[in-house]
């Protein structure tokens, strides 16, 4: 359903055209996840849900994928108007 968006997000990961929010970085540390886990989660994942941001009215997406060691990870991300992928938060379900 969201194949075009997911492919664009994957391209941004491969091109290193993404930013990680402070919140996402803190959550990664709390759940013992690395940036490689986040990248792999997006590269192997599927969009499970599309959400509308209440403040900006932008679309953001919940992606479920796998970590480097095969565990589960969920990533909330959006494509910014500047052309970068913004990783909003990350967590282990």
N, C-alpha and C positions, 0 to 999 in steps of 0.2 A: 504494500500500500504506500509506503514511504521510501521506495527504492531509490528514487532520484536524490532525496535529501540524505539518506544514509550513504550513498556513493559519494556525494559531495563531502560529507563529513570524513569519510575514509580518505579521500584525496587530501584533505587538509591535514590529517594525521601524517600521511606519507610525506607531504611537503613540509612538515613541521610548521604549519601555519595555524597554530592554536595558542591560546592563552588559558591559564588555569587561575581561577579565582582564589583568593586567600582562604575562603571557606572550603573549597575543594581540596586545597593543599592540607588544611588542618584535618579534614575528614580522612584523607589518604593516610596521614600519619596515625590517626586514631585506629584505623582498621589495618595497619601494617601493609599498605599497598604502595607500590612504586608507580612511577610514571609509565613504566613498561606494562604494568597491569592495566592501566587506564587505556593506553594505546591499543593493547590486545583486545580489551573489552569492546572497543569501538570497531576494530577491524574484524572481529569474529561475531559481533553481536547483531541483534535485530532491534528495531524500534518497537517497543512494547506499547508506547502511549505518546500522544501529542498533547501538550498542555499549553494554555495561554497564560503568559506572565501577567499578573494582576496590575503591576505597576507600569510596565512598558508596553503591554499588549502584544509583545512579540511571541512567536511560537518557540517553545522549547520541547525537547524530546527526551523520553526515558529510554535508554538503551540497555538491554540486558546482554551480557557477553561473558567471556571466560578470561580469567587471569592467566598469567604465564604458567602457573603450576596447575591449571585446569579447574580452579575454583570459580565461583560465580562472582560477578561484579555488576553493579548497576551504575550508570553514568547519566547525569542530567546535563544536557548540552544544547547549545543553540548556535546558529550561524549569525554572526553579527553584521551590521551594515557595512563594517570596514572590510569584510571579506574573510575574517578569521573565524575559526571555531572557538567558541567559549565553553570551557568545561566548568559548569556551575557548581556541581557537587558530585561526589563519588561515595559509594558505600557498598558493603557486603550485605546482601539480603538475608 
